[in-house]
Amino acid sequence: MFDFLQGYDLLGAFWVTVQLTVYSAIGSLIWGTLLAAMRVSPVPLMRGFGTCYVNIVRNIPLTVIIVFTSLGLFQTLGVSLGADRFTTINFRLAVLGLTAYTSAFVCEAVRSGINTVPLGQVEAARAIGLSFPQVLRIIVLPQAFRSVVGPLASVLIALTKNTTVAAAIGVAEAALLMREMIENEAQLILISAIFALGFLCLTLPTGLLLGWVAKKVAVKR
């Protein structure tokens, strides 16, 4: 029944999916946290930039963003992100697009956590002379991250599934291999079930683990 799988690198395709997820998650967490800091900043220009970025990017389809990174950045502007091989360029562009898109959702999750920190703590920190960046780094963000592990887990699971959009620019991840297998093999239901199980194996343990972490680090008020 599964003899047709021998000609395909199934594990390799899912490994590319895992790499896309990990790199994009790291980039999204960093950029999303910076955006959240901008959105609560006392500087109007920074607040305006953060608000515009989030409202614009999260309302653009991810497919449009991914295709733009290839057609707009690479083919039109020549941006290759330091790579010389076509496959590596597409991989890095996909990570860039996924990061740009997912960071908007990370920003809102982190900002919701920032809003849970009592205002009195912030005022006390400012009263003893701490600057705004110090208040965020020492007082606010540690508590905010503890309260948003659950929402960030949902964003990470969504990111894992969104990596399938990278197939639009030829990244050899699971969705591209699934499309190739469906075109070549008369096993539509079986192939779909295999890839559905593969993504389930990636997302279910992640959700369970981060759900457990969220309960362990929850802020008791």
Secondary structure, DSSP 8 states (H G I E B T S, - for coil): --GGGGGS-HHHHHHHHHHHHHHHHHHHHHHHHHHHHHHT-S-HHHHHHHHHHHHHHTTS-HHHHHHHIIIIIIIIT---TT--SHHHHHHHHHHHHHHHHHHHHHHHHHHHHHTTS-HHHHHHHHHTT--HHHIIIIIIHHHHHHHSHHHHHHHHHHHHHHGGGGGGGT--SHHHHHHHHHHH-S-HHHHHHHHHHHHHHHHHHHHHHHHHHHHHH----
